[in-house]
Amino acid sequence: MDDVAILESIRRQTVAVVPEIDPAEITPDRSLADLGCNSVDRADIVTAVMEELAIEVPLSEFRQGAPVGELVELLRTHA
Amino acid sequence: MTDRLTGIESLNVYGGVACVPVAELFAGRGLDTGRFGNLMMARRAVALPFEDPVTNAVNAAAPLLERLGEEERDSVEFLITATESGVDYSKSVASYVHEHLGLGRHCRLLEVKQACYSATAALRLAASYVASDVSPGARALVIATDVALADERAEYAEPATGSGAVAMLVGDDPRVLALDPGAFGLYSFETLDTARPSPAYDIADVDRSLLAYLECLRESFADYRARVEDVDLMTTFDLLALHTPFAGMVKAGHRKLLREFTAATPAEIEADFERRVGPSLTYPGEVGNLFSGSLYLALAAALDTARPAAPLRVGLFSYGSGCSSEFFSGVADQRSAEEVAAMDIAGRLSARAELTFAEYLEVLPENMRCLVPERDRKVDVAAYEHLLDRCADRRPMLALRAVEDHHRRYEWI
């Protein structure tokens, strides 16, 4: 799975959880927290992306404050 | 182990003698009020500097023991304190608690630790001991007790973290909750999500912790379903009580569970949350996260708010960072409502002294050193009398007055 497809999924699920966020602002250098997602939003987004892409990432590999680019990489590694 | 019913005979919450409105804390710290709704909290318990894990435990358990006759008190032959706020590497909190509760000397003392899961492990141990019948008529006293080590560094965890204790008398007349024999699901694995690496501070990776909680909820429920016949998440449980670090986390957990195990629509999930989980959130919204007492604070709230008039089944989820978790269940009935109501938990929470943000800041540095070992220390209990005077109809309470050559000294005030 390529990074573009993963980033698109993150954008889709982020906007589904927090509709106020402009998808264009969801770039690899920003973190979901920077974009205004609280901890529950972030958990919802990450689990929804894993469901959509059918990827299981061991949860202990996620860390607080990770930029979107790191999430993409983590998901790609486990795809 | 037999299939005899065992469980919680009586339960009491100690949610402090002081509290601070969460809105004041948000304003004082300049936190984003947009996130206020995620906590669903009105107030949080604040310890006064003469309170510690020992006093919290004693102040939670004393009202339970006062209701017992001498013979029943002597039947308590197992005292377990569950805490991540130990005051010594060797000597247990239970040893002090045993003394100040005046329990008989023919009693086992133990302190257990597994973050916020430990009280559930202690309850399991106690109930299994009672059910084993090696000592017919024996009871156990399980007390989950902790203190907050959260200041401005903890950001949104500061308003969410409470201080206090929940005491549960465990025996074979489970008036509050009869544990369903053999009905449990487990899920544990190593991770570092939140921890207390020092007696002076906590660390937390909020994202990892939330994701671990959600994974444990799903997997422990799946394990429960595999062990217990004919389980339907929507109909088997009339009430749900989950470990409640903050209500938003519980809501996320409930939503995830229903999305994975039922065909409920988003509107149905929301309505189900209000109906089956909502009652458990009232006291957590007044106290904050009570660590391993959190689940039992939620249980007390569920029973006191829903007030069962007939037998009903409660589903419970216990999670402790690090991490270990359990989904289990029990039956409550009209006696449960009466037993919990007798403790007047809501009344005592509303009688607490309400602190301003400035008063909260004054006691915070003292509270942050609560667990830091010191050979000698004096605590000026009288300095806080003006705050205690604000409590309506205050019960006598245990207070830490000094540490003398490492020995903690207490007095009733």
Chai-1 contact restraints between the chains, C-beta under 6 A:
chainA,res_idxA,chainB,res_idxB,connection_type,confidence,min_distance_angstrom,max_distance_angstrom,comment,restraint_id
A,N38,B,R35,contact,1.0,0.0,6.0,A-B,restraint_1
A,N38,B,N38,contact,1.0,0.0,6.0,A-B,restraint_2
A,S39,B,V206,contact,1.0,0.0,6.0,A-B,restraint_3
A,S39,B,L210,contact,1.0,0.0,6.0,A-B,restraint_4
A,V40,B,N38,contact,1.0,0.0,6.0,A-B,restraint_5
A,V40,B,G248,contact,1.0,0.0,6.0,A-B,restraint_6
A,V40,B,A252,contact,1.0,0.0,6.0,A-B,restraint_7
A,R42,B,D207,contact,1.0,0.0,6.0,A-B,restraint_8
A,A43,B,L210,contact,1.0,0.0,6.0,A-B,restraint_9
A,A43,B,L211,contact,1.0,0.0,6.0,A-B,restraint_10
A,A43,B,A252,contact,1.0,0.0,6.0,A-B,restraint_11
A,L59,B,L211,contact,1.0,0.0,6.0,A-B,restraint_12
A,L59,B,A212,contact,1.0,0.0,6.0,A-B,restraint_13
A,L59,B,E215,contact,1.0,0.0,6.0,A-B,restraint_14
A,S60,B,T191,contact,1.0,0.0,6.0,A-B,restraint_15
A,F62,B,D207,contact,1.0,0.0,6.0,A-B,restraint_16
A,F62,B,R208,contact,1.0,0.0,6.0,A-B,restraint_17
A,F62,B,L211,contact,1.0,0.0,6.0,A-B,restraint_18
A,R63,B,D205,contact,1.0,0.0,6.0,A-B,restraint_19
A,Q64,B,D205,contact,1.0,0.0,6.0,A-B,restraint_20
A,Q64,B,V206,contact,1.0,0.0,6.0,A-B,restraint_21
A,Q64,B,D207,contact,1.0,0.0,6.0,A-B,restraint_22
